[in-house]
Amino acid sequence: MTDARAHLSNLSVSAQKVRLVLDLVRGKAANDALETLRFVPSLASVPVLKLLKSAVANAEENLGVSRDDLFISTIYANEAPTRKWRRFGARGKFKPVLRRSSHVTIVLSEREATK
């Protein structure tokens, strides 16, 4: 079976903050991960939850796999381009502001039936 994937580009949350949320659900069953993400009080959990729902829908529609058999085999966040803003401080000094963003990828696999 091929794996179901979902990819989110240019999420306006830093990769470091997103990784804290991803570590909570890495390796879990898809249903358990959905329930966990619903109650995480982080700003990054909302787009990650939406992305996981998309990956589950991809698996069900395109591959015909039940959501009960899916688990998160790979999940990671990479850094995206950083927007650089400028602020001016005291005595004419330049204070850079870095607005970081991230790319998130989820890969779901089907759990093998135990005999």
C-alpha positions as CSV (number, residue, x, y, z in Angstrom):
1,M,0.0,0.0,0.0
2,T,1.2,3.5,-0.7
3,D,1.1,6.1,2.1
4,A,-1.4,8.9,2.4
5,R,0.3,12.3,2.6
6,A,-0.7,15.9,3.3
7,H,1.6,18.9,3.1
8,L,1.1,22.4,4.5
9,S,3.3,25.2,3.2
10,N,4.1,28.6,4.7
11,L,2.4,28.2,8.1
12,S,3.0,31.4,9.9
13,V,4.2,29.7,13.1
14,S,7.8,29.0,13.7
15,A,9.0,25.4,13.1
16,Q,10.2,25.2,16.7
17,K,6.7,25.8,18.1
18,V,5.1,23.5,15.6
19,R,7.5,20.7,16.6
20,L,6.3,20.8,20.2
21,V,2.8,20.0,19.0
22,L,4.0,17.3,16.5
23,D,6.0,15.5,19.2
24,L,2.6,14.9,21.1
25,V,1.1,12.9,18.2
26,R,4.1,11.2,16.5
27,G,3.5,7.5,16.1
28,K,0.0,7.5,17.4
29,A,-3.1,6.1,15.7
30,A,-4.9,8.7,13.6
31,N,-8.1,8.7,15.7
32,D,-6.0,9.2,18.9
33,A,-4.0,12.0,17.4
34,L,-7.2,13.8,16.3
35,E,-8.6,13.7,19.8
36,T,-5.3,14.8,21.3
37,L,-4.9,17.8,19.0
38,R,-8.4,19.0,19.7
39,F,-7.4,19.8,23.3
40,V,-3.9,21.1,22.9
41,P,-4.0,24.9,23.8
42,S,-1.4,25.9,21.3
43,L,-1.8,28.2,18.3
44,A,0.0,25.6,16.1
45,S,-2.4,22.8,17.0
46,V,-5.3,24.2,14.9
47,P,-3.6,24.0,11.4
48,V,-1.9,20.7,12.4
49,L,-5.3,19.3,13.2
50,K,-6.7,20.5,9.9
51,L,-3.8,19.0,8.1
52,L,-4.2,15.6,9.8
53,K,-7.9,15.6,8.9
54,S,-6.9,16.2,5.3
55,A,-4.4,13.3,5.4
56,V,-7.1,11.0,6.8
57,A,-9.6,12.1,4.1
58,N,-6.9,11.4,1.5
59,A,-6.4,7.9,2.8
60,E,-10.1,7.1,2.9
61,E,-11.0,8.6,-0.5
62,N,-8.0,7.8,-2.6
63,L,-6.7,4.6,-1.0
64,G,-9.9,3.1,0.5
65,V,-8.4,2.6,3.9
66,S,-10.5,2.8,7.1
67,R,-9.5,5.6,9.5
68,D,-9.3,3.0,12.3
69,D,-6.3,1.3,10.6
70,L,-4.2,4.4,10.1
71,F,-1.3,5.7,12.2
72,I,1.1,8.5,11.8
73,S,4.3,7.0,10.4
74,T,6.1,10.3,9.7
75,I,5.4,13.8,10.8
76,Y,7.8,16.7,10.6
77,A,8.1,20.5,10.4
78,N,10.8,22.3,8.3
79,E,11.7,25.9,8.3
80,A,10.1,28.1,5.6
81,P,11.4,31.5,4.4
82,T,11.7,34.1,7.1
83,R,10.1,37.5,6.6
84,K,12.4,40.2,7.8
85,W,10.8,43.4,9.2
86,R,12.5,46.4,10.6
87,R,11.9,48.5,13.6
88,F,13.7,51.6,14.6
89,G,14.9,51.9,18.1
90,A,16.5,54.6,20.3
91,R,19.2,56.8,18.8
92,G,18.4,55.9,15.2
93,K,19.4,52.2,15.7
94,F,17.9,49.4,13.5
95,K,16.1,46.6,15.3
96,P,15.3,43.6,13.1
97,V,12.2,41.5,13.6
98,L,12.2,38.0,12.1
99,R,8.8,36.5,11.3
100,R,9.4,32.8,11.0
101,S,7.2,30.3,9.2
102,S,7.3,26.6,8.6
103,H,6.3,23.7,6.3
104,V,4.5,20.7,7.8
105,T,4.3,17.2,6.3
106,I,2.2,14.3,7.6
107,V,2.5,10.7,6.2
108,L,-0.1,8.1,7.3
109,S,0.4,4.4,6.9
110,E,-1.9,1.5,7.3
111,R,-1.4,-0.7,10.4
112,E,-0.6,-4.3,9.5
113,A,-3.2,-6.9,10.6
114,T,-1.8,-9.1,13.4
115,K,-2.4,-12.8,13.0
